[in-house]
Amino acid sequence: MNIQLKPVFEPDPAGMSATYCSKLTELAEKDPRIMALDSDLVSSSGMKPFFEAYPQRAINCGVQEANMVGIAAGLSATGKVPFAHSFGTFASRRCLDQVFMSACYAKLNVRITGTDPGVTAAFNGGTHMPFEDMACLRGIPDITLVEPTDCVLLENLLEQLADLYGVFYIRLLRKNPYSIYAPGSTFEIGRGIELRAGTDVTLIGSGILVYESVRAAEMLGQEGISARVVDMFTWKPIDAQLVEKCALETGAIVVSENHNTIGGLGSAVCEAVCRCHPVPVEQIGTQDRFGQVGAEAFLRKEYHMTAEDIAAAARKAIARK
């Protein structure tokens, strides 16, 4: 990895859906194996430019996500590198058996992109709000689960996925993330990133909660609490070595995820902690609840996914040492 941080973390005007399309189109120009599949969400996914540039390598499968994954698996069997997209709820729950049987069990080469994770689904409401997508998929053997933090990480990740073999699920924010990494940074799937040093507690975040973890660390610093911040963009395989290092060196952990606290990143971290060096762990995320309609700012507060909530959980974890 070659990682450089931006001097100031601020919203990226490009947006992740536009970055996803432009990078995939760029890669497709060099690699004729790359294809794009969608489930009647071409406009929502921002993939219109790809479909226009490569109409013979783009398939709108309609509102039939399970069939889309089956088609992707078939394309993989012929040597293609398919990227299949739907909203995260449908890219996971609705086609779970096809991901298991047609892609993973068959040991094929498929990328599935699920967008609008957790509260970012906002006004699409509970039916479109994936709080369980990673949990559904995490139990499948030989699948890799990633949640890119910003556009720089996403671009490098797509470059790697063009050449890697296997089944990958990309949990993708469509909107404008906070820009954390400087252009040119490179990343390694399966390895977390230490964004900030700290000795009293480790704040492990993913996706939109990485920036909130940074903000929480700044709040805690004003109280004299030294908080380490880790971006755990790979949920499976979890970076157990880094988790162990953080447990040993800080003695307390807070895991923040835009997801149900059952079966997701927090569960993966707890499993790793129990195997190596048990320490207090607090979890920020949906506490086994369904989603609902609302503005994202309201939902973050409703489900206690703010920097203030993370800081409060850190104080609790430290008190439990």
Secondary structure, DSSP 8 states (H G I E B T S, - for coil): -B--EEEEEEE-TT-HHHHHHHHHHHHHHH-TTEEEEESS-HHHHT-HHHHHH-GGGEEE--S-HHHHHHHHHHHHHTT-EEEEEEEHHHHHTTTHHHIIIIIIITT--EEEEEES-GGGGGGG-GGG--SSHHHHHHTSTTEEEE---SHHHHHHHHHHHTT--SEEEEEE--S--EEEE-TT-B--TT--EEEE--SSEEEEE-THHHHHHHHHHHHHHTTT--EEEEE--EEES--HHHHHHHHHHHS-EEEEEEEESSSSHHHHHHHHHHHH----EEEEEE-S----SS-HHHHHHHTT-SHHHHHHHHHHHHHT-
